[in-house]
Amino acid sequence: MKNKDIRNIPDLSWSKADYMNADIDIPEILENDDLHTEGELMTDDDIVEWISDTEKTFVVIKDEDKDIFEKLYQKYVLDIHYLCELGKLSAEDADEILRLERFDN
C-alpha cells in the first residue's frame, strides 16, 4: 500500500503490513495476524461497537466542523462498503447506516 493514495482506500482494508509500511500504530486486532485485514477480523460485535462509536463521534464533529466531518464521512462510506464486500453487512444495512440524518443532534 506504500504507493497508493490512502484517501481512497478503506481504513478497515489495511493489513498489519500496511500499518507497518505507513509507520502507524498497529490496531490490537491485527497485532498477531499477518494475513488478514482489520475488517476481515472484526466480529459482528466489533462492527456494532465500531459503528456506534463512529456515530457518536460524527454527531459531535458534524456540529463543530463540517469540512472535517465530510472528509471522515467519505472514509466511513468506504469502510462500510468494504464490510459489505466482505459479506459482513447487507446493502440494506449499509444504506441505513450511511444515512446522514443519523449524525444529527
C-alpha positions as CSV (number, residue, x, y, z in Angstrom):
1,M,0.0,0.0,0.0
2,K,3.0,2.3,0.3
3,N,2.5,4.0,-3.1
4,K,-1.3,4.0,-3.1
5,D,-3.5,7.1,-2.4
6,I,-4.7,6.1,1.1
7,R,-7.6,8.6,0.8
8,N,-9.4,6.2,-1.5
9,I,-8.7,3.0,0.5
10,P,-11.0,1.9,3.3
11,D,-9.2,2.0,6.6
12,L,-10.6,-1.4,7.5
13,S,-8.9,-2.9,4.5
14,W,-5.4,-2.3,6.0
15,S,-3.4,-5.3,7.0
16,K,-0.6,-5.4,9.6
17,A,2.0,-4.8,6.9
18,D,0.1,-1.7,5.6
19,Y,0.2,-0.2,9.1
20,M,3.9,-1.0,9.4
21,N,4.7,0.4,6.0
22,A,2.9,3.6,6.9
23,D,4.6,3.8,10.3
24,I,1.3,3.9,12.1
25,D,0.4,2.1,15.3
26,I,-1.0,-1.4,14.6
27,P,-4.5,-1.9,15.9
28,E,-4.7,-4.6,18.6
29,I,-6.9,-6.8,16.4
30,L,-4.0,-7.1,13.9
31,E,-1.0,-7.5,16.2
32,N,-0.9,-11.3,15.9
33,D,-2.2,-11.7,12.3
34,D,-0.1,-11.1,9.3
35,L,-2.7,-12.4,6.7
36,H,-5.9,-10.5,7.2
37,T,-7.3,-7.0,7.2
38,E,-8.9,-5.3,10.2
39,G,-12.3,-5.7,8.5
40,E,-11.9,-9.4,7.9
41,L,-11.1,-10.0,11.6
42,M,-14.0,-7.9,13.0
43,T,-16.7,-9.9,14.6
44,D,-20.4,-8.8,14.5
45,D,-20.0,-7.3,18.0
46,D,-16.8,-5.4,16.9
47,I,-18.7,-4.0,13.9
48,V,-21.7,-2.9,16.0
49,E,-19.3,-1.2,18.5
50,W,-17.3,0.4,15.8
51,I,-20.4,1.8,14.1
52,S,-21.8,3.1,17.4
53,D,-18.5,4.8,18.4
54,T,-18.3,6.3,14.9
55,E,-21.8,7.7,15.1
56,K,-21.2,9.2,18.5
57,T,-18.1,10.9,17.2
58,F,-19.7,12.1,14.0
59,V,-22.6,13.7,15.8
60,V,-20.1,16.0,17.6
61,I,-17.8,16.6,14.7
62,K,-20.7,17.4,12.3
63,D,-21.7,20.3,14.5
64,E,-18.2,21.5,15.1
65,D,-16.5,21.3,11.7
66,K,-18.5,20.3,8.6
67,D,-15.3,20.1,6.4
68,I,-13.7,17.5,8.7
69,F,-17.0,15.7,9.1
70,E,-17.3,15.4,5.3
71,K,-13.7,14.0,4.9
72,L,-14.2,11.5,7.7
73,Y,-17.7,10.6,6.4
74,Q,-16.2,9.8,3.0
75,K,-13.7,7.4,4.6
76,Y,-16.6,5.9,6.6
77,V,-18.5,5.2,3.4
78,L,-15.5,3.4,2.0
79,D,-15.3,1.3,5.2
80,I,-19.0,0.4,5.2
81,H,-18.8,-0.6,1.6
82,Y,-15.7,-2.7,2.3
83,L,-17.7,-4.5,5.1
84,C,-20.4,-5.2,2.5
85,E,-17.9,-6.6,0.1
86,L,-16.7,-8.9,2.9
87,G,-20.3,-10.0,3.5
88,K,-20.3,-8.6,7.0
89,L,-23.1,-6.1,6.2
90,S,-26.0,-6.2,3.8
91,A,-26.6,-3.5,1.3
92,E,-29.8,-2.6,3.1
93,D,-27.9,-2.3,6.4
94,A,-25.3,-0.2,4.7
95,D,-27.9,2.2,3.3
96,E,-29.4,2.7,6.8
97,I,-26.0,3.1,8.5
98,L,-24.9,5.7,6.0
99,R,-28.0,8.0,6.3
100,L,-26.7,11.4,7.1
101,E,-29.6,12.0,9.4
102,R,-28.1,9.5,11.9
103,F,-25.5,12.1,12.7
104,D,-27.9,15.0,13.6
105,N,-28.3,16.1,17.2
